């Protein structure tokens, strides 16, 4: 993770604390280094982290390094983006998606436009 990145690197170890116990909505990007569509969507996810800073948390889970979390949420294809609110999955998107569509889902969870 870059020093100036606004997203959180999520792992099997910190997922519960960072996502399930978060007092803010959380967008979780399940990705892998070898996944082309994941690399395409990565800059969008990072922009959303900056756009929603202070209102929602954005995290990324490398499925190759953190298979327990991926298995728990039945992530079968990547990128998969899960939207959490109050520790529960509130929405999900599978595959590369436009920033506008993802922002709209986050706005619905934060109840505040970007």
Backbone atoms as SQL, in Angstrom:
CREATE TABLE atoms (id INTEGER PRIMARY KEY, chain TEXT, resi INTEGER, resn TEXT, atom TEXT, x REAL, y REAL, z REAL);
INSERT INTO atoms VALUES
  (1, 'A', 1, 'UNK', 'N', 0.848, -1.180, 0.000),
  (2, 'A', 1, 'UNK', 'CA', 0.000, 0.000, 0.000),
  (3, 'A', 1, 'UNK', 'C', 0.887, 1.234, 0.000),
  (4, 'A', 2, 'UNK', 'N', 0.574, 2.188, -0.835),
  (5, 'A', 2, 'UNK', 'CA', 1.343, 3.430, -0.907),
  (6, 'A', 2, 'UNK', 'C', 1.117, 4.252, 0.351),
  (7, 'A', 3, 'UNK', 'N', 2.083, 5.078, 0.680),
  (8, 'A', 3, 'UNK', 'CA', 1.985, 5.888, 1.887),
  (9, 'A', 3, 'UNK', 'C', 0.790, 6.844, 1.862),
  (10, 'A', 4, 'UNK', 'N', 0.453, 7.332, 0.667),
  (11, 'A', 4, 'UNK', 'CA', -0.635, 8.301, 0.575),
  (12, 'A', 4, 'UNK', 'C', -1.986, 7.649, 0.270),
  (13, 'A', 5, 'UNK', 'N', -2.032, 6.325, 0.231),
  (14, 'A', 5, 'UNK', 'CA', -3.280, 5.626, -0.074),
  (15, 'A', 5, 'UNK', 'C', -4.279, 5.828, 1.050),
  (16, 'A', 6, 'UNK', 'N', -5.544, 5.961, 0.678),
  (17, 'A', 6, 'UNK', 'CA', -6.608, 6.190, 1.656),
  (18, 'A', 6, 'UNK', 'C', -7.300, 4.894, 2.042),
  (19, 'A', 7, 'UNK', 'N', -7.016, 3.816, 1.311),
  (20, 'A', 7, 'UNK', 'CA', -7.687, 2.557, 1.613),
  (21, 'A', 7, 'UNK', 'C', -6.908, 1.764, 2.666),
  (22, 'A', 8, 'UNK', 'N', -7.573, 0.783, 3.235),
  (23, 'A', 8, 'UNK', 'CA', -7.001, -0.067, 4.268),
  (24, 'A', 8, 'UNK', 'C', -6.673, -1.422, 3.644),
  (25, 'A', 9, 'UNK', 'N', -5.469, -1.927, 3.921),
  (26, 'A', 9, 'UNK', 'CA', -5.129, -3.276, 3.477),
  (27, 'A', 9, 'UNK', 'C', -5.733, -4.246, 4.488),
  (28, 'A', 10, 'UNK', 'N', -6.665, -5.045, 4.016),
  (29, 'A', 10, 'UNK', 'CA', -7.377, -5.975, 4.895),
  (30, 'A', 10, 'UNK', 'C', -6.773, -7.369, 4.799),
  (31, 'A', 11, 'UNK', 'N', -6.781, -8.063, 5.934),
  (32, 'A', 11, 'UNK', 'CA', -6.240, -9.411, 6.015),
  (33, 'A', 11, 'UNK', 'C', -7.221, -10.290, 6.786),
  (34, 'A', 12, 'UNK', 'N', -6.956, -11.595, 6.782),
  (35, 'A', 12, 'UNK', 'CA', -7.762, -12.500, 7.607),
  (36, 'A', 12, 'UNK', 'C', -7.716, -12.044, 9.068),
  (37, 'A', 13, 'UNK', 'N', -6.564, -11.528, 9.489),
  (38, 'A', 13, 'UNK', 'CA', -6.366, -11.157, 10.891),
  (39, 'A', 13, 'UNK', 'C', -7.100, -9.877, 11.294),
  (40, 'A', 14, 'UNK', 'N', -7.163, -8.878, 10.408),
  (41, 'A', 14, 'UNK', 'CA', -7.751, -7.595, 10.828),
  (42, 'A', 14, 'UNK', 'C', -9.153, -7.351, 10.273),
  (43, 'A', 15, 'UNK', 'N', -9.702, -8.293, 9.509),
  (44, 'A', 15, 'UNK', 'CA', -10.982, -8.083, 8.833),
  (45, 'A', 15, 'UNK', 'C', -12.116, -7.778, 9.817),
  (46, 'A', 16, 'UNK', 'N', -12.201, -8.562, 10.873),
  (47, 'A', 16, 'UNK', 'CA', -13.302, -8.354, 11.830),
  (48, 'A', 16, 'UNK', 'C', -13.240, -6.954, 12.436),
  (49, 'A', 17, 'UNK', 'N', -12.066, -6.552, 12.887),
  (50, 'A', 17, 'UNK', 'CA', -11.917, -5.235, 13.515),
  (51, 'A', 17, 'UNK', 'C', -12.161, -4.103, 12.521),
  (52, 'A', 18, 'UNK', 'N', -11.557, -4.191, 11.331),
  (53, 'A', 18, 'UNK', 'CA', -11.617, -3.098, 10.358),
  (54, 'A', 18, 'UNK', 'C', -12.963, -3.008, 9.628),
  (55, 'A', 19, 'UNK', 'N', -13.620, -4.147, 9.420),
  (56, 'A', 19, 'UNK', 'CA', -14.852, -4.154, 8.622),
  (57, 'A', 19, 'UNK', 'C', -16.082, -4.416, 9.488),
  (58, 'A', 20, 'UNK', 'N', -16.106, -5.547, 10.162),
  (59, 'A', 20, 'UNK', 'CA', -17.306, -5.955, 10.889),
  (60, 'A', 20, 'UNK', 'C', -17.596, -5.064, 12.092),
  (61, 'A', 21, 'UNK', 'N', -16.556, -4.499, 12.695),
  (62, 'A', 21, 'UNK', 'CA', -16.753, -3.638, 13.858),
  (63, 'A', 21, 'UNK', 'C', -16.684, -2.149, 13.498),
  (64, 'A', 22, 'UNK', 'N', -16.602, -1.831, 12.219),
  (65, 'A', 22, 'UNK', 'CA', -16.497, -0.435, 11.791),
  (66, 'A', 22, 'UNK', 'C', -17.793, 0.316, 12.066),
  (67, 'A', 23, 'UNK', 'N', -17.667, 1.566, 12.515),
  (68, 'A', 23, 'UNK', 'CA', -18.859, 2.396, 12.720),
  (69, 'A', 23, 'UNK', 'C', -19.251, 3.130, 11.440),
  (70, 'A', 24, 'UNK', 'N', -18.477, 2.932, 10.376),
  (71, 'A', 24, 'UNK', 'CA', -18.786, 3.516, 9.072),
  (72, 'A', 24, 'UNK', 'C', -19.083, 2.389, 8.082),
  (73, 'A', 25, 'UNK', 'N', -19.818, 2.680, 7.011),
  (74, 'A', 25, 'UNK', 'CA', -19.945, 1.682, 5.937),
  (75, 'A', 25, 'UNK', 'C', -18.558, 1.364, 5.373),
  (76, 'A', 26, 'UNK', 'N', -18.393, 0.148, 4.870),
  (77, 'A', 26, 'UNK', 'CA', -17.094, -0.278, 4.343),
  (78, 'A', 26, 'UNK', 'C', -17.293, -0.914, 2.967),
  (79, 'A', 27, 'UNK', 'N', -16.485, -0.463, 2.005),
  (80, 'A', 27, 'UNK', 'CA', -16.411, -1.100, 0.691),
  (81, 'A', 27, 'UNK', 'C', -15.176, -1.973, 0.704),
  (82, 'A', 28, 'UNK', 'N', -15.354, -3.272, 0.435),
  (83, 'A', 28, 'UNK', 'CA', -14.230, -4.212, 0.429),
  (84, 'A', 28, 'UNK', 'C', -14.029, -4.740, -0.982),
  (85, 'A', 29, 'UNK', 'N', -12.827, -4.533, -1.509),
  (86, 'A', 29, 'UNK', 'CA', -12.443, -4.999, -2.842),
  (87, 'A', 29, 'UNK', 'C', -11.644, -6.286, -2.682),
  (88, 'A', 30, 'UNK', 'N', -12.218, -7.405, -3.142),
  (89, 'A', 30, 'UNK', 'CA', -11.497, -8.684, -3.153),
  (90, 'A', 30, 'UNK', 'C', -10.796, -8.775, -4.505),
  (91, 'A', 31, 'UNK', 'N', -9.468, -8.905, -4.493),
  (92, 'A', 31, 'UNK', 'CA', -8.674, -8.838, -5.711),
  (93, 'A', 31, 'UNK', 'C', -7.476, -9.773, -5.627),
  (94, 'A', 32, 'UNK', 'N', -6.734, -9.874, -6.737),
  (95, 'A', 32, 'UNK', 'CA', -5.471, -10.617, -6.767),
  (96, 'A', 32, 'UNK', 'C', -4.537, -9.934, -7.774),
  (97, 'A', 33, 'UNK', 'N', -3.260, -10.088, -7.547),
  (98, 'A', 33, 'UNK', 'CA', -2.233, -9.457, -8.382),
  (99, 'A', 33, 'UNK', 'C', -2.351, -9.871, -9.847),
  (100, 'A', 34, 'UNK', 'N', -2.693, -11.131, -10.108),
  (101, 'A', 34, 'UNK', 'CA', -2.727, -11.673, -11.464),
  (102, 'A', 34, 'UNK', 'C', -4.017, -11.357, -12.220),
  (103, 'A', 35, 'UNK', 'N', -4.966, -10.700, -11.577),
  (104, 'A', 35, 'UNK', 'CA', -6.300, -10.463, -12.140),
  (105, 'A', 35, 'UNK', 'C', -6.345, -9.150, -12.923),
  (106, 'A', 36, 'UNK', 'N', -6.507, -9.248, -14.243),
  (107, 'A', 36, 'UNK', 'CA', -6.554, -8.063, -15.095),
  (108, 'A', 36, 'UNK', 'C', -7.675, -7.098, -14.745),
  (109, 'A', 37, 'UNK', 'N', -8.922, -7.567, -14.653),
  (110, 'A', 37, 'UNK', 'CA', -10.016, -6.654, -14.274),
  (111, 'A', 37, 'UNK', 'C', -9.803, -6.019, -12.894),
  (112, 'A', 38, 'UNK', 'N', -9.123, -6.728, -11.994),
  (113, 'A', 38, 'UNK', 'CA', -8.830, -6.167, -10.670),
  (114, 'A', 38, 'UNK', 'C', -7.900, -4.957, -10.812),
  (115, 'A', 39, 'UNK', 'N', -6.913, -5.089, -11.683),
  (116, 'A', 39, 'UNK', 'CA', -5.988, -3.974, -11.902),
  (117, 'A', 39, 'UNK', 'C', -6.694, -2.801, -12.574),
  (118, 'A', 40, 'UNK', 'N', -7.686, -3.106, -13.424),
  (119, 'A', 40, 'UNK', 'CA', -8.449, -2.037, -14.075),
  (120, 'A', 40, 'UNK', 'C', -9.289, -1.256, -13.067),
  (121, 'A', 41, 'UNK', 'N', -9.858, -1.930, -12.112),
  (122, 'A', 41, 'UNK', 'CA', -10.758, -1.281, -11.158),
  (123, 'A', 41, 'UNK', 'C', -10.006, -0.660, -9.968),
  (124, 'A', 42, 'UNK', 'N', -8.762, -1.063, -9.744),
  (125, 'A', 42, 'UNK', 'CA', -7.992, -0.582, -8.591),
  (126, 'A', 42, 'UNK', 'C', -7.948, 0.944, -8.484),
  (127, 'A', 43, 'UNK', 'N', -7.656, 1.684, -9.560),
  (128, 'A', 43, 'UNK', 'CA', -7.624, 3.149, -9.423),
  (129, 'A', 43, 'UNK', 'C', -8.982, 3.736, -9.035),
  (130, 'A', 44, 'UNK', 'N', -10.062, 3.107, -9.492),
  (131, 'A', 44, 'UNK', 'CA', -11.407, 3.573, -9.140),
  (132, 'A', 44, 'UNK', 'C', -11.648, 3.368, -7.650),
  (133, 'A', 45, 'UNK', 'N', -11.259, 2.207, -7.146),
  (134, 'A', 45, 'UNK', 'CA', -11.425, 1.905, -5.717),
  (135, 'A', 45, 'UNK', 'C', -10.625, 2.904, -4.882),
  (136, 'A', 46, 'UNK', 'N', -9.406, 3.213, -5.332),
  (137, 'A', 46, 'UNK', 'CA', -8.573, 4.161, -4.599),
  (138, 'A', 46, 'UNK', 'C', -9.164, 5.572, -4.643),
  (139, 'A', 47, 'UNK', 'N', -9.758, 5.969, -5.773),
  (140, 'A', 47, 'UNK', 'CA', -10.424, 7.276, -5.858),
  (141, 'A', 47, 'UNK', 'C', -11.614, 7.330, -4.903),
  (142, 'A', 48, 'UNK', 'N', -12.383, 6.250, -4.838),
  (143, 'A', 48, 'UNK', 'CA', -13.524, 6.206, -3.920),
  (144, 'A', 48, 'UNK', 'C', -13.066, 6.329, -2.473),
  (145, 'A', 49, 'UNK', 'N', -11.929, 5.726, -2.142),
  (146, 'A', 49, 'UNK', 'CA', -11.394, 5.829, -0.785),
  (147, 'A', 49, 'UNK', 'C', -11.139, 7.290, -0.441),
  (148, 'A', 50, 'UNK', 'N', -10.598, 8.047, -1.389),
  (149, 'A', 50, 'UNK', 'CA', -10.333, 9.472, -1.163),
  (150, 'A', 50, 'UNK', 'C', -11.646, 10.261, -1.128),
  (151, 'A', 51, 'UNK', 'N', -12.553, 9.967, -2.059),
  (152, 'A', 51, 'UNK', 'CA', -13.817, 10.696, -2.156),
  (153, 'A', 51, 'UNK', 'C', -14.676, 10.537, -0.902),
  (154, 'A', 52, 'UNK', 'N', -14.635, 9.356, -0.306),
  (155, 'A', 52, 'UNK', 'CA', -15.506, 9.070, 0.838),
  (156, 'A', 52, 'UNK', 'C', -14.761, 9.105, 2.175),
  (157, 'A', 53, 'UNK', 'N', -13.539, 9.613, 2.175),
  (158, 'A', 53, 'UNK', 'CA', -12.748, 9.668, 3.408),
  (159, 'A', 53, 'UNK', 'C', -13.538, 10.394, 4.500),
  (160, 'A', 54, 'UNK', 'N', -13.602, 9.771, 5.673),
  (161, 'A', 54, 'UNK', 'CA', -14.334, 10.354, 6.789),
  (162, 'A', 54, 'UNK', 'C', -15.799, 9.929, 6.838),
  (163, 'A', 55, 'UNK', 'N', -16.324, 9.384, 5.736),
  (164, 'A', 55, 'UNK', 'CA', -17.729, 8.965, 5.686),
  (165, 'A', 55, 'UNK', 'C', -17.880, 7.470, 5.496),
  (166, 'A', 56, 'UNK', 'N', -16.888, 6.856, 4.843),
  (167, 'A', 56, 'UNK', 'CA', -16.905, 5.413, 4.617),
  (168, 'A', 56, 'UNK', 'C', -15.462, 4.937, 4.539),
  (169, 'A', 57, 'UNK', 'N', -15.272, 3.680, 4.837),
  (170, 'A', 57, 'UNK', 'CA', -13.942, 3.077, 4.780),
  (171, 'A', 57, 'UNK', 'C', -13.859, 2.223, 3.527),
  (172, 'A', 58, 'UNK', 'N', -12.707, 2.210, 2.901),
  (173, 'A', 58, 'UNK', 'CA', -12.483, 1.374, 1.728),
  (174, 'A', 58, 'UNK', 'C', -11.288, 0.481, 2.013),
  (175, 'A', 59, 'UNK', 'N', -11.452, -0.810, 1.782),
  (176, 'A', 59, 'UNK', 'CA', -10.372, -1.757, 2.038),
  (177, 'A', 59, 'UNK', 'C', -10.208, -2.725, 0.893),
  (178, 'A', 60, 'UNK', 'N', -9.012, -3.313, 0.827),
  (179, 'A', 60, 'UNK', 'CA', -8.699, -4.272, -0.230),
  (180, 'A', 60, 'UNK', 'C', -8.179, -5.557, 0.403),
  (181, 'A', 61, 'UNK', 'N', -8.703, -6.686, -0.082),
  (182, 'A', 61, 'UNK', 'CA', -8.289, -8.008, 0.399),
  (183, 'A', 61, 'UNK', 'C', -7.643, -8.757, -0.764),
  (184, 'A', 62, 'UNK', 'N', -6.380, -9.100, -0.619),
  (185, 'A', 62, 'UNK', 'CA', -5.697, -9.942, -1.610),
  (186, 'A', 62, 'UNK', 'C', -6.131, -11.384, -1.333),
  (187, 'A', 63, 'UNK', 'N', -6.937, -11.946, -2.234),
  (188, 'A', 63, 'UNK', 'CA', -7.513, -13.273, -1.991),
  (189, 'A', 63, 'UNK', 'C', -6.467, -14.383, -1.965),
  (190, 'A', 64, 'UNK', 'N', -5.334, -14.169, -2.629),
  (191, 'A', 64, 'UNK', 'CA', -4.274, -15.183, -2.596),
  (192, 'A', 64, 'UNK', 'C', -3.616, -15.253, -1.223),
  (193, 'A', 65, 'UNK', 'N', -3.569, -14.130, -0.533),
  (194, 'A', 65, 'UNK', 'CA', -2.934, -14.068, 0.786),
  (195, 'A', 65, 'UNK', 'C', -3.922, -14.274, 1.933),
  (196, 'A', 66, 'UNK', 'N', -5.210, -14.063, 1.674),
  (197, 'A', 66, 'UNK', 'CA', -6.228, -14.076, 2.735),
  (198, 'A', 66, 'UNK', 'C', -7.447, -14.886, 2.309),
  (199, 'A', 67, 'UNK', 'N', -7.256, -16.184, 2.173),
  (200, 'A', 67, 'UNK', 'CA', -8.315, -17.041, 1.641),
  (201, 'A', 67, 'UNK', 'C', -9.471, -17.260, 2.620),
  (202, 'A', 68, 'UNK', 'N', -9.223, -17.136, 3.929),
  (203, 'A', 68, 'UNK', 'CA', -10.301, -17.379, 4.900),
  (204, 'A', 68, 'UNK', 'C', -11.445, -16.389, 4.721),
  (205, 'A', 69, 'UNK', 'N', -11.103, -15.116, 4.600),
  (206, 'A', 69, 'UNK', 'CA', -12.139, -14.087, 4.429),
  (207, 'A', 69, 'UNK', 'C', -12.862, -14.300, 3.105),
  (208, 'A', 70, 'UNK', 'N', -12.111, -14.565, 2.047),
  (209, 'A', 70, 'UNK', 'CA', -12.724, -14.789, 0.733),
  (210, 'A', 70, 'UNK', 'C', -13.681, -15.983, 0.775),
  (211, 'A', 71, 'UNK', 'N', -13.285, -17.058, 1.444),
  (212, 'A', 71, 'UNK', 'CA', -14.149, -18.244, 1.545),
  (213, 'A', 71, 'UNK', 'C', -15.383, -17.940, 2.393),
  (214, 'A', 72, 'UNK', 'N', -15.205, -17.203, 3.476),
  (215, 'A', 72, 'UNK', 'CA', -16.325, -16.883, 4.364),
  (216, 'A', 72, 'UNK', 'C', -17.434, -16.148, 3.606),
  (217, 'A', 73, 'UNK', 'N', -17.033, -15.257, 2.696),
  (218, 'A', 73, 'UNK', 'CA', -18.019, -14.465, 1.953),
  (219, 'A', 73, 'UNK', 'C', -18.288, -15.026, 0.555),
  (220, 'A', 74, 'UNK', 'N', -17.871, -16.276, 0.340),
  (221, 'A', 74, 'UNK', 'CA', -18.201, -16.996, -0.880),
  (222, 'A', 74, 'UNK', 'C', -17.740, -16.261, -2.139),
  (223, 'A', 75, 'UNK', 'N', -16.556, -15.657, -2.069),
  (224, 'A', 75, 'UNK', 'CA', -16.007, -14.941, -3.215),
  (225, 'A', 75, 'UNK', 'C', -15.456, -15.981, -4.191),
  (226, 'A', 76, 'UNK', 'N', -16.120, -16.122, -5.336),
  (227, 'A', 76, 'UNK', 'CA', -15.748, -17.133, -6.323),
  (228, 'A', 76, 'UNK', 'C', -15.086, -16.529, -7.551),
  (229, 'A', 77, 'UNK', 'N', -15.375, -15.268, -7.834),
  (230, 'A', 77, 'UNK', 'CA', -14.704, -14.603, -8.950),
  (231, 'A', 77, 'UNK', 'C', -14.302, -13.207, -8.499),
  (232, 'A', 78, 'UNK', 'N', -13.245, -12.711, -9.109),
  (233, 'A', 78, 'UNK', 'CA', -12.744, -11.401, -8.718),
  (234, 'A', 78, 'UNK', 'C', -12.611, -10.524, -9.958),
  (235, 'A', 79, 'UNK', 'N', -12.721, -9.219, -9.815),
  (236, 'A', 79, 'UNK', 'CA', -12.961, -8.528, -8.550),
  (237, 'A', 79, 'UNK', 'C', -14.403, -8.713, -8.057),
  (238, 'A', 80, 'UNK', 'N', -14.524, -8.878, -6.763),
  (239, 'A', 80, 'UNK', 'CA', -15.812, -8.834, -6.085),
  (240, 'A', 80, 'UNK', 'C', -15.732, -7.700, -5.083),
  (241, 'A', 81, 'UNK', 'N', -16.707, -6.836, -5.111),
  (242, 'A', 81, 'UNK', 'CA', -16.759, -5.723, -4.166),
  (243, 'A', 81, 'UNK', 'C', -17.974, -5.912, -3.277),
  (244, 'A', 82, 'UNK', 'N', -17.721, -5.990, -1.974),
  (245, 'A', 82, 'UNK', 'CA', -18.806, -6.135, -1.001),
  (246, 'A', 82, 'UNK', 'C', -18.944, -4.839, -0.229),
  (247, 'A', 83, 'UNK', 'N', -20.174, -4.427, -0.017),
  (248, 'A', 83, 'UNK', 'CA', -20.476, -3.218, 0.742),
  (249, 'A', 83, 'UNK', 'C', -21.034, -3.651, 2.089),
  (250, 'A', 84, 'UNK', 'N', -20.372, -3.256, 3.173),
  (251, 'A', 84, 'UNK', 'CA', -20.793, -3.633, 4.524),
  (252, 'A', 84, 'UNK', 'C', -21.373, -2.430, 5.245),
  (253, 'A', 85, 'UNK', 'N', -22.413, -2.682, 6.005),
  (254, 'A', 85, 'UNK', 'CA', -22.947, -1.674, 6.916),
  (255, 'A', 85, 'UNK', 'C', -23.362, -2.391, 8.188),
  (256, 'A', 86, 'UNK', 'N', -22.912, -1.876, 9.320),
  (257, 'A', 86, 'UNK', 'CA', -23.212, -2.475, 10.629),
  (258, 'A', 86, 'UNK', 'C', -22.799, -3.944, 10.689),
  (259, 'A', 87, 'UNK', 'N', -21.657, -4.264, 10.058),
  (260, 'A', 87, 'UNK', 'CA', -21.106, -5.614, 10.126),
  (261, 'A', 87, 'UNK', 'C', -21.759, -6.627, 9.206),
  (262, 'A', 88, 'UNK', 'N', -22.701, -6.185, 8.381),
  (263, 'A', 88, 'UNK', 'CA', -23.414, -7.085, 7.477),
  (264, 'A', 88, 'UNK', 'C', -23.189, -6.672, 6.028),
  (265, 'A', 89, 'UNK', 'N', -23.224, -7.648, 5.113),
  (266, 'A', 89, 'UNK', 'CA', -23.128, -7.334, 3.688),
  (267, 'A', 89, 'UNK', 'C', -24.438, -6.670, 3.270),
  (268, 'A', 90, 'UNK', 'N', -24.334, -5.440, 2.768),
  (269, 'A', 90, 'UNK', 'CA', -25.514, -4.681, 2.362),
  (270, 'A', 90, 'UNK', 'C', -25.713, -4.715, 0.848),
  (271, 'A', 91, 'UNK', 'N', -24.621, -4.928, 0.104),
  (272, 'A', 91, 'UNK', 'CA', -24.697, -4.928, -1.356),
  (273, 'A', 91, 'UNK', 'C', -23.424, -5.575, -1.894),
  (274, 'A', 92, 'UNK', 'N', -23.436, -5.922, -3.178),
  (275, 'A', 92, 'UNK', 'CA', -22.226, -6.468, -3.779),
  (276, 'A', 92, 'UNK', 'C', -22.223, -6.241, -5.272),
  (277, 'A', 93, 'UNK', 'N', -21.015, -6.190, -5.824),
  (278, 'A', 93, 'UNK', 'CA', -20.811, -6.051, -7.265),
  (279, 'A', 93, 'UNK', 'C', -19.712, -7.041, -7.633),
  (280, 'A', 94, 'UNK', 'N', -19.933, -7.809, -8.708),
  (281, 'A', 94, 'UNK', 'CA', -18.912, -8.734, -9.189),
  (282, 'A', 94, 'UNK', 'C', -18.475, -8.255, -10.567),
  (283, 'A', 95, 'UNK', 'N', -17.155, -8.114, -10.737),
  (284, 'A', 95, 'UNK', 'CA', -16.614, -7.663, -12.013),
  (285, 'A', 95, 'UNK', 'C', -16.297, -6.185, -12.008),
  (286, 'A', 96, 'UNK', 'N', -15.555, -5.757, -13.025),
  (287, 'A', 96, 'UNK', 'CA', -15.195, -4.348, -13.155),
  (288, 'A', 96, 'UNK', 'C', -16.457, -3.532, -13.389),
  (289, 'A', 97, 'UNK', 'N', -16.594, -2.444, -12.660),
  (290, 'A', 97, 'UNK', 'CA', -17.800, -1.620, -12.679),
  (291, 'A', 97, 'UNK', 'C', -17.414, -0.155, -12.719),
  (292, 'A', 98, 'UNK', 'N', -18.264, 0.674, -13.262),
  (293, 'A', 98, 'UNK', 'CA', -18.005, 2.108, -13.359),
  (294, 'A', 98, 'UNK', 'C', -17.976, 2.753, -11.966),
  (295, 'A', 99, 'UNK', 'N', -17.131, 3.771, -11.841),
  (296, 'A', 99, 'UNK', 'CA', -17.007, 4.488, -10.566),
  (297, 'A', 99, 'UNK', 'C', -18.352, 5.064, -10.127),
  (298, 'A', 100, 'UNK', 'N', -19.102, 5.614, -11.067),
  (299, 'A', 100, 'UNK', 'CA', -20.385, 6.236, -10.738),
  (300, 'A', 100, 'UNK', 'C', -21.327, 5.242, -10.055),
  (301, 'A', 101, 'UNK', 'N', -21.357, 4.017, -10.559),
  (302, 'A', 101, 'UNK', 'CA', -22.229, 2.981, -9.995),
  (303, 'A', 101, 'UNK', 'C', -21.790, 2.618, -8.573),
  (304, 'A', 102, 'UNK', 'N', -20.477, 2.490, -8.368),
  (305, 'A', 102, 'UNK', 'CA', -19.965, 2.166, -7.038),
  (306, 'A', 102, 'UNK', 'C', -20.201, 3.319, -6.064),
  (307, 'A', 103, 'UNK', 'N', -19.987, 4.543, -6.531),
  (308, 'A', 103, 'UNK', 'CA', -20.198, 5.716, -5.677),
  (309, 'A', 103, 'UNK', 'C', -21.658, 5.805, -5.245),
  (310, 'A', 104, 'UNK', 'N', -22.562, 5.493, -6.160),
  (311, 'A', 104, 'UNK', 'CA', -24.000, 5.546, -5.841),
  (312, 'A', 104, 'UNK', 'C', -24.332, 4.553, -4.721),
  (313, 'A', 105, 'UNK', 'N', -23.741, 3.369, -4.771),
  (314, 'A', 105, 'UNK', 'CA', -23.985, 2.365, -3.730),
  (315, 'A', 105, 'UNK', 'C', -23.423, 2.829, -2.384),
  (316, 'A', 106, 'UNK', 'N', -22.225, 3.430, -2.411),
  (317, 'A', 106, 'UNK', 'CA', -21.642, 3.940, -1.168),
  (318, 'A', 106, 'UNK', 'C', -22.458, 5.106, -0.624),
  (319, 'A', 107, 'UNK', 'N', -22.908, 5.984, -1.505),
  (320, 'A', 107, 'UNK', 'CA', -23.733, 7.122, -1.072),
  (321, 'A', 107, 'UNK', 'C', -24.999, 6.638, -0.380),
  (322, 'A', 108, 'UNK', 'N', -25.593, 5.577, -0.915),
  (323, 'A', 108, 'UNK', 'CA', -26.809, 5.036, -0.297),
  (324, 'A', 108, 'UNK', 'C', -26.540, 4.571, 1.125),
  (325, 'A', 109, 'UNK', 'N', -25.352, 4.010, 1.360),
  (326, 'A', 109, 'UNK', 'CA', -25.009, 3.513, 2.698),
  (327, 'A', 109, 'UNK', 'C', -24.633, 4.649, 3.645),
  (328, 'A', 110, 'UNK', 'N', -24.034, 5.707, 3.117),
  (329, 'A', 110, 'UNK', 'CA', -23.634, 6.825, 3.977),
  (330, 'A', 110, 'UNK', 'C', -24.751, 7.848, 4.094),
  (331, 'A', 111, 'UNK', 'N', -25.728, 7.778, 3.165),
  (332, 'A', 111, 'UNK', 'CA', -26.857, 8.715, 3.111),
  (333, 'A', 111, 'UNK', 'C', -26.377, 10.144, 2.891),
  (334, 'A', 112, 'UNK', 'N', -25.201, 10.286, 2.251),
  (335, 'A', 112, 'UNK', 'CA', -24.665, 11.610, 1.932),
  (336, 'A', 112, 'UNK', 'C', -24.024, 11.557, 0.562),
  (337, 'A', 113, 'UNK', 'N', -24.367, 12.475, -0.342),
  (338, 'A', 113, 'UNK', 'CA', -23.684, 12.482, -1.648),
  (339, 'A', 113, 'UNK', 'C', -22.231, 12.903, -1.526),
  (340, 'A', 114, 'UNK', 'N', -21.399, 12.431, -2.452),
  (341, 'A', 114, 'UNK', 'CA', -19.973, 12.761, -2.431),
  (342, 'A', 114, 'UNK', 'C', -19.766, 14.218, -2.760);
